[in-house]
Amino acid sequence: MKKVILCMLMVFTTSVTIMAQKQAIYDRSSIKCMGVELDGSQTLRVLGYGRNRSDAKEQAMKNAVWAVVFDGIREGVSGCNMRPLVTEVNARERYEDYFNVFFADGGEYKKYVTLRDTKKRSANKSKDKVGYSYEMTIRVLRSQLKARLKADNVIAVSYTHLTLPTTS
């Protein structure tokens, strides 16, 4: 009886450890803001996972744009724009077809990402049984991305900067 209980305990511990590792792989909370440029772009430190290095790099770029669009940036230096571009409730589901094409491999999201701030050998790379993890510095062109989402009617155009004429 003791052997059966010990065996079941080992299986349970192993399964909990594996589940924790899988959840850590898909965690997008590892995005930190490194700074904001005068053109409205944000420099982010982002982690991506993939089956090889190029997949991990592409996933890191997708994670950066995804965070700016949907999640907002929660960690990093002060002065970063923490609000997501899309604040509409259920926007992911409402515009699912649009974002599936936008975030496809080699998709339109790449137009709003640059590796200009990346220094040589600054990426943290590691390999495990699942694949590669790649942490890198990415600049997201936030203002251009916002203009694109407005042009495609994903986010509403605000007219708060306009003043209405007053009658005297």
C-alpha positions as CSV (number, residue, x, y, z in Angstrom):
1,M,0.0,0.0,0.0
2,K,2.8,2.4,0.8
3,K,4.4,1.8,-2.6
4,V,1.2,2.6,-4.4
5,I,0.7,5.9,-2.4
6,L,4.4,6.8,-3.0
7,C,4.1,6.1,-6.7
8,M,0.9,8.2,-7.0
9,L,2.6,11.0,-5.1
10,M,5.5,10.9,-7.5
11,V,3.2,11.0,-10.5
12,F,1.3,13.9,-9.1
13,T,4.4,15.9,-8.3
14,T,5.8,15.3,-11.8
15,S,2.6,16.3,-13.5
16,V,2.3,19.5,-11.4
17,T,5.9,20.4,-12.3
18,I,5.3,19.8,-16.0
19,M,2.1,21.9,-16.0
20,A,3.9,24.8,-14.2
21,Q,6.7,24.7,-16.9
22,K,4.1,24.8,-19.7
23,Q,2.3,27.7,-18.2
24,A,5.6,29.6,-17.8
25,I,6.3,29.1,-21.5
26,Y,3.2,31.0,-22.6
27,D,3.4,33.8,-20.0
28,R,3.4,37.2,-21.6
29,S,4.1,39.1,-18.4
30,S,7.8,39.1,-19.0
31,I,7.6,42.3,-21.1
32,K,9.4,45.3,-19.7
33,C,9.6,48.9,-21.0
34,M,13.1,50.1,-21.4
35,G,12.2,53.6,-22.6
36,V,10.1,55.8,-24.9
37,E,11.4,57.6,-27.9
38,L,10.3,61.1,-29.0
39,D,8.5,59.6,-32.1
40,G,6.1,57.7,-29.8
41,S,7.8,54.4,-30.1
42,Q,8.5,52.1,-27.1
43,T,11.6,50.1,-26.5
44,L,10.7,46.8,-24.8
45,R,12.6,43.9,-23.4
46,V,10.6,40.8,-24.6
47,L,10.7,37.1,-24.2
48,G,9.7,34.7,-26.9
49,Y,9.5,30.9,-27.2
50,G,9.7,28.7,-30.2
51,R,10.8,25.4,-31.6
52,N,14.0,27.0,-33.0
53,R,15.7,30.4,-32.7
54,S,14.0,32.1,-35.6
55,D,10.5,31.0,-34.3
56,A,11.5,32.3,-30.8
57,K,12.6,35.7,-32.2
58,E,9.4,36.0,-34.3
59,Q,7.3,35.1,-31.2
60,A,9.1,37.7,-29.2
61,M,8.2,40.3,-31.8
62,K,4.6,39.2,-31.8
63,N,4.5,39.3,-28.0
64,A,5.8,42.9,-28.1
65,V,3.1,44.1,-30.6
66,W,0.4,42.1,-28.8
67,A,1.3,43.7,-25.5
68,V,1.1,47.2,-26.9
69,V,-2.2,46.5,-28.7
70,F,-4.1,44.4,-26.0
71,D,-2.3,44.1,-22.7
72,G,-0.4,47.4,-22.1
73,I,3.0,47.5,-20.6
74,R,3.0,47.0,-16.8
75,E,6.7,46.8,-15.9
76,G,9.7,48.9,-16.7
77,V,10.8,52.5,-16.4
78,S,8.3,55.2,-15.6
79,G,7.1,57.3,-18.5
80,C,6.0,54.4,-20.7
81,N,2.5,54.4,-22.1
82,M,0.9,51.6,-20.1
83,R,-2.5,51.7,-21.7
84,P,-3.2,49.3,-24.5
85,L,-4.2,50.7,-27.9
86,V,-7.4,48.6,-28.0
87,T,-9.5,49.2,-24.9
88,E,-12.8,47.9,-26.3
89,V,-14.2,45.0,-24.4
90,N,-14.1,41.7,-26.4
91,A,-12.1,43.3,-29.2
92,R,-10.0,40.2,-29.7
93,E,-13.1,38.2,-30.5
94,R,-14.9,40.9,-32.4
95,Y,-11.9,41.5,-34.8
96,E,-10.6,37.9,-34.6
97,D,-10.3,37.6,-38.4
98,Y,-8.4,40.8,-38.7
99,F,-5.9,40.0,-35.9
100,N,-5.5,36.4,-37.1
101,V,-4.2,37.8,-40.4
102,F,-2.3,40.6,-38.7
103,F,-0.4,38.3,-36.4
104,A,0.2,35.5,-38.8
105,D,3.8,34.3,-39.4
106,G,5.4,37.0,-41.4
107,G,2.3,39.1,-41.1
108,E,1.6,42.9,-41.0
109,Y,2.8,43.2,-37.4
110,K,6.4,43.1,-38.6
111,K,5.9,46.6,-40.1
112,Y,5.6,48.0,-36.6
113,V,8.6,46.3,-35.1
114,T,12.3,47.2,-35.4
115,L,15.4,45.7,-33.9
116,R,17.2,49.1,-34.1
117,D,17.9,49.2,-30.3
118,T,19.3,45.7,-30.1
119,K,22.9,45.5,-29.2
120,K,25.0,42.5,-30.4
121,R,25.1,39.7,-28.0
122,S,22.5,41.3,-25.8
123,A,19.9,38.6,-26.3
124,N,19.5,36.0,-23.7
125,K,19.1,32.6,-25.3
126,S,18.4,29.2,-23.8
127,K,17.3,25.8,-24.9
128,D,15.2,23.3,-23.1
129,K,13.3,20.1,-24.0
130,V,10.4,22.1,-25.5
131,G,12.4,24.5,-27.6
132,Y,14.2,27.8,-27.4
133,S,13.6,30.9,-25.4
134,Y,14.9,34.2,-26.6
135,E,14.8,37.5,-24.7
136,M,15.6,40.5,-26.8
137,T,15.2,44.3,-27.1
138,I,12.5,45.4,-29.6
139,R,11.2,48.8,-30.5
140,V,7.5,48.9,-31.3
141,L,6.4,51.8,-33.5
142,R,3.3,52.6,-31.3
143,S,2.2,55.8,-33.0
144,Q,2.3,54.2,-36.5
145,L,0.5,51.1,-35.1
146,K,-2.2,53.3,-33.6
147,A,-2.7,55.1,-36.9
148,R,-3.0,51.8,-38.7
149,L,-5.6,50.5,-36.3
150,K,-7.6,53.8,-36.6
151,A,-7.4,53.6,-40.4
152,D,-8.7,50.0,-40.3
153,N,-11.5,51.0,-37.9
154,V,-10.4,48.7,-35.1
155,I,-10.1,51.6,-32.7
156,A,-12.3,54.7,-32.7
157,V,-10.9,58.1,-33.9
158,S,-11.1,60.5,-31.0
159,Y,-11.8,64.2,-31.6
160,T,-10.9,65.4,-28.2
161,H,-8.2,67.7,-29.5
162,L,-10.7,69.7,-31.6
163,T,-12.4,72.7,-30.1
164,L,-15.9,73.6,-31.0
165,P,-16.7,77.1,-31.9
166,T,-18.5,79.0,-29.2
167,T,-21.4,81.3,-29.9
168,S,-21.3,84.7,-28.2
